Every structure is written in C-alpha cells, then in structure tokens.
C-alpha cells in the first residue's frame, strides 16, 4: 500500500513539473505553445488514473481535494516559513504555467544583466580573421618596439616633449581647418585659423599653445572621415591596418584624403625624412600617453573586441560633436 502512494505522488509531481522542463528545453514559444505542452502533460496523466476528481485536476481550488473540509478556508498565498520548507504546498498546474509565462514575459537580457547602461554594439566585421591577425601583429610591435622606444624617450623632460607635440599639432591645422569648412562649421574654422596665427607667432612656431591658455581657443578635432560621417556616410566594415591600427572603410578613405592636406607633403623633403618626422610625432604622443592600452588589455577578456567597440564609439562620438 505504501508503494502505491509513493508512485501516486511521483506521477503527480512529474505532471506538474513537465511544463517547466519543456519551457527550459526551448519547446514552444511565448505566443501560447506552453499551454499546448501543459495539455499534453495532463493527457499523459489523466485524473481518473490517479483517483482524483476531474474538476480538481482541471483547475479547481484546494478546498475541493478529497480529504479536505470544504468549510475550512484555504490561504493559497500564505508564505511558507523556512521551518516548514520540507512541506511543499500543492500547486495547480495552470497556476504554475501562468507563473512561468509571467516570469518569461518579464525577463529581459539587456535590462537584467546590463541595468540599461550598456547597449549592444554591432560593428560590421566580415574580415575578422585578417583583422585579428593584424591586431596580433600591432600588439607585438607595440610592446616590443614602439612602447620601449617611447619609454626611452621619456628621459626628455615632459615640457619639452609637450612642445614637440604642440609643434606637430600646429602643423596639422590645415587638415582641421579645411574639414571644418567642408562641414560648414565656420566658427570652428575661425577658431583653427586664430590658433594658427597666435601659436605660430606668440607661440614660437607652435612650440607653445598660448591660443588655448590665454584666449580659450581650443583645438578642434576634425578630419575627412568625420566630414564623410557628417554627411551621412556609414562607417562600413571594420579593418585593422598594420602599424596604423584600427579603422574602417570610411575612415580609410578619410586618411587618404587627409594625406593630401598634410603640409609636409608639399615641403621639399625626401619620403624617408617625412616619414621620420611622422614617426617622431607618433612617438612623442605615445610617450605622453599614460599606458591606456595596457589598462584596456588588463581589464579585457577579448582585447580585440573591446578595441573594436571602443574605436567605433569613439569615432561616432566625434562625428556627433
């Protein structure tokens, strides 16, 4: 007799739990398939085989169960204390099903796991194997060549290195000025022109930046890639260039256009000399950097993806300014 009661309880627990297993396994969808799963569970274990009243198995309340006093009220929502946790209350299968559907309806990945602070970033990356290979090459060049040179360059006092950076920034004024005009940002173009005049004279050829310090004329960051984005040109696919680093189709075209706006191109210099000056410019900027790339790598599970997302957000933010 005891074995019969154990089997009876086991069959009933399985009938109640099966809809939850079906949902966890991905059967059905949110539009009503779970209800069909529940009906299939009830048909597999009909009430008449369990000696239960048909009305109760179809969703009646607990007071209609055999052996219960119909006049005694039942508190269906009464909380179960931790001391009585071994006495699991009976659940109506349909009530369980409604609870599962409510949980599924309220569940949202973006809200529950990101608290609404992070947005999914979609970046077209059809040549990811190539990009990862170039990212690996640039990473090794950074740690074993460029960064050691930049750290050695730090023996030069920082004010002197800052003056070198100011000089190259002043030399790049035509690129920023032309792109400001192309974007119809005439105030920014006027600011760049004023900076060029002040820094080239009072600032001793651009070694110092009195335009910002004394006249609050801040440098504007504009290039042809941003000009294309300003007029609605999409970023296109992501690409990592050797040595040059992260870019995309739009910004690659922009770099080519900016190359022809570079004043160094029109000086009577050999390509090697021009390349040496550009190398000095980048090395100076790297020596002034506070190891931001190292910080990104330390905190990242996949530095490639983080760099890709960071570059995309950085460029889109520049365009929106």
PyMOL commands that set and color helices and strands:
alter all, ss='L'
color gray80, all
select helices_A, chain A and resi 2-24+33-44+47-50+54-57+62-64+82-84+93-106+109-114+128-153+158-171+173-182+186-201+210-215+224-230+249-259+263-266+271-288+292-298+303-320
alter helices_A, ss='H'
color red, helices_A
select strands_A, chain A and resi 238-241+245-248
alter strands_A, ss='S'
color yellow, strands_A
deselect
rebuild
show_as cartoon
